[in-house]
Amino acid sequence: MKFRSHTLDNGLEIVAECNESAYSMGLGFFVRTGARDENDELAGVSHFLEHMVFKGTPRRSPDDVNREFDELGAHYNAFTSEENTVYYASVLPEYQEPVVDILADIMRPSLRAEDFAMEKKVIIEEIQMYADQPPFGMDDRIKELHYGNHPLARSVLGTEESVGALAVGQMQNYFESRYAPNNMFVAAAGKVDFEALVRQVEARCAAWTSAPSERALPRSNSTTSFHCVSRPSSTQQYILQLADAPAAEDERRYAAKLLATIFGDDSGSRLYWELVDPGLVESASVGHYEYQGAGMYFAWISCEPESAVDNFARVSELQHQAEAGGFTPQELHQAKSKVKSRVVLGSERPRNRLFNVGGNWLQRREYRSTADDLRSIDAVTLADIEQVLRDFPLTRHTTVTIGPLEKW
């Protein structure tokens, strides 16, 4: 493995993990824009724009884009999150230049008014569909309750009102500032010809114009609360919890991930043995999610309505036990084995390494190899986890429950 990087004169960075022994490559354009960069008026524009990018360019129709990807045998897609929008493809190494050509081209979409009007209907239907599925939009609502007016409280999809009122001119202005070359980068992993990649990207992107594209990183002033939302049509009761956790820049994030694995992994964790294995709940899990400037533990429980209160009490008891007594060496060893296995197994595919390389560069502007991550996991001690529990108590959380229960 060899890490390479280069920056064009307009600020567009190119980073790659080159692996001569790989049989494929993954490549993507990572745009530093997402829900946290929007305002009330533009809520949902980043995700909407992701859809519009595939609606054609001055050189390609929408059908051309999809057909040419298919002709390369590419596995391609895109996604939008709170912090970034990523357009990626994995291909055989001999198709490096044509896949660069397609991806670079769609980074400068036509943004036609007729496509905008049609896709707006699709986005609104997606918002409505999302609201009809468990947990019925409460995973967005709990962020609003916990974070208040912090940028991370924003929904990636936006609302029917914000998307419905959005004008194509607003999207074009947002695109010009957020899709500037100094606010995005190209990442690649696998069997990459880096010198050729620099030439290929430069030939297609050097004329792009830079623009001011700052991101606000305010301090998180979270609050805690409990809310019961009645949803008579639901057959199950859902309990969501959100608590503060180490951020992307915080070295304690490795201890936080192991803590979440011990406490709430979907197999072999304390929640699993206490709730899932005896059949008290359908599902119970806790995950650690890291963002720039903030992190969160996100818990999810689904069960029969009549047992929800008792199950909530069991979870609270487990949280207090963890904070009072910590965890055992055996639990830490098992969690490390799980996490390291996932890291290694995931690293065997260049596309997975693409997201690792791109994610590290987006959040911390650093390169971390698989070996680096394994060393950081191995270095975590029980004392580290106990310190994280003190700094970020599991018991300090916002809880939302939604289902048939009218009151708690």
C-alpha positions, -999 to +999 in steps of 0.1 A: +000+000+000+012+035-008-005+068-001-002+095-027-016+130-029-016+160-052-034+194-053-043+212-085-038+250-088-076+256-082-075+237-049-089+204-060-071+176-041-064+141-053-057+114-027-052+077-033-042+045-016-024+026-043-023-012-041-005-030-069-018-064-058-055-053-061-076-064-090-100-035-091-102+002-081-127+025-065-128+062-073-150+090-061-156+127-059-162+137-023-179+171-019-177+187+016-214+196+017-244+181+034-274+189+057-252+207+082-242+233+056-278+243+048-303+268+064-340+266+070-347+280+035-324+255+018-332+224+039-328+193+018-309+210-011-278+189-008-297+156-012-319+172-040-287+183-058-273+147-056-304+135-076-300+164-101-263+155-108-275+123-125-299+143-147-274+150-174-246+174-184-239+195-215-220+165-228-243+136-217-280+129-213-292+110-182-294+079-203-258+084-215-246+086-179-262+054-169-254+036-201-217+045-200-213+034-164-229+001-174-206-003-204-177-001-180-192-027-158-190-001-130-207-005-096-217+032-091-239+053-068-240+084-047-251+094-012-257+125+009-251+127+046-249+155+072-214+163+062-207+152+026-221+142-008-201+114-025-203+102-061-184+069-066-177+040-088-157+008-087-143-006-119-115-027-134-082-008-135-082-005-173-113+017-171-097+043-149-097+071-174-133+066-187-147+065-152-128+097-143-143+112-174-179+103-164-176+113-128-159+146-136-185+154-162-215+149-139-198+171-113-208+199-137-245+191-143-269+210-165-294+216-137-322+221-162-355+237-149-376+209-163-356+182-146-357+202-114-395+203-114-399+166-121-373+156-095-388+178-069-419+155-070-397+125-065-379+140-035-413+150-018-425+114-024-393+101-008-399+124+023-435+111+026-424+075+022-397+080+049-424+094+073-445+062+067-417+038+077-404+031+112-394+051+131-416+075+112-391+103+110-383+103+147-346+097+140-345+132+125-368+146+153-346+132+181-316+151+167-336+183+167-346+177+203-311+168+214-290+194+195-315+223+192-303+247+165-269+230+160-263+223+123-261+185+129-298+186+139-308+192+103-325+165+083-307+153+052-340+150+033-353+184+044-391+189+047-420+189+022-423+226+028-386+235+023-382+212-008-415+223-022-405+260-020-370+255-033-363+273-066-338+262-093-319+294-089-313+287-052-299+253-061-277+268-088-262+293-063-257+266-037-240+244-063-216+271-074-204+277-038-204+242-024-192+223-055-162+245-059-129+226-065-115+239-032-145+223-013-142+188-028-115+162-035-110+131-056-102+099-037-092+065-051-082+031-037-070-002-052-050-007-084-046+030-092-022+046-117-017+077-097+004+097-122-022+090-149-050+099-124-035+133-118-033+140-155-068+127-161-084+148-134-064+179-143-074+176-179-111+177-169-112+198-137-084+224-139-107+250-154-131+248-125-133+280-105-126+282-067-152+299-044-155+306-007-169+275+009-166+276+047-183+252+072-195+264+106-183+241+134-201+255+165-199+238+198-226+214+206-249+225+235-271+194+237-300+190+261-318+159+274-355+151+274-381+123+271-409+123+246-437+099+239-453+102+205-485+083+197-487+064+164-518+042+165-511+026+132-478+011+144-478-024+156-446-021+176-432+004+200-399+020+190-375+036+215-347+058+202-320+073+224-293+099+215-263+107+237-232+128+232-200+109+222-164+116+210-162+136+177-143+127+145-112+147+157-112+130+191-087+102+197-112+088+222-134+077+192-118+043+192-127+037+228-162+049+220-166+024+192-155-004+214-178+008+242-207+008+218-198-027+206-196-041+242-228-025+253-250-025+222-237-046+193-263-065+174-248-098+187-230-108+218-234-074+236-250-066+269-281-054+252-282-085+231-280-110+260-303-090+282-331-082+257-327-098+223-316-134+232-344-139+257-370-126+232-380-095+251-374-073+221-372-077+183-341-056+181-318-036+203-285-019+193-262+011+200-238+026+175-212+054+177-213+080+149-187+107+145-189+141+129-167+171+128-170+188+162-195+163+176-203+127+181-233+106+191-243+073+205-275+063+188-297+035+203-326+017+187-350-007+204-382-022+189-406-044+209-442-051+217-460-021+231-470-037+264-434-046+273-418-013+262-418+004+297-401-027+313-376-029+285-368+008+288-362+002+325-338-027+317-318-006+293-315+022+320-303-003+345-277-016+321-265+019+315-261+027+352-243-006+357-218+002+330-211+036+344-208+023+379-188-009+373-173-006+338-167-036+316-146-068+319-113-077+302-132-105+284-157-081+270-130-057+258-111-086+241-143-098+224-151-063+212-116-058+198-118-090+179-151-081+164-141-046+154-107-056+140-123-084+120-147-059+105-118-035+097-098-063+080-126-079+061-138-045+049-103-036+037-102-065+013-123-046-012-109-014-028-144+002-027-145-001+011-110+013+013-122+042-009-147+053+017-121+048+045-095+070+027-121+096+017-138+097+051-105+102+069-095+130+045-129+147+048-130+147+086-093+150+096-073+156+064-052+125+073-045+091+058-049+061+079-040+026+068-057-006+079-027-012+101-030+022+117-067+015+126-058-019+141-031-004+162-054+022+176-080-004+184-054-026+201-042+004+222-076+010+239-077-001+275-105-005+300-094+027+317-098+045+284-134+032+281-142+041+317-129+076+310-152+079+280-181+068+302-173+096+326-169+122+299-199+110+278-224+093+301-248+069+285-274+079+310-273+115+297-296+111+267-326+123+248-352+096+244-381+095+219-406+066+219-432+062+192-459+036+187-494+027+198-488+038+234-507+071+241-487+078+272-457+065+291 
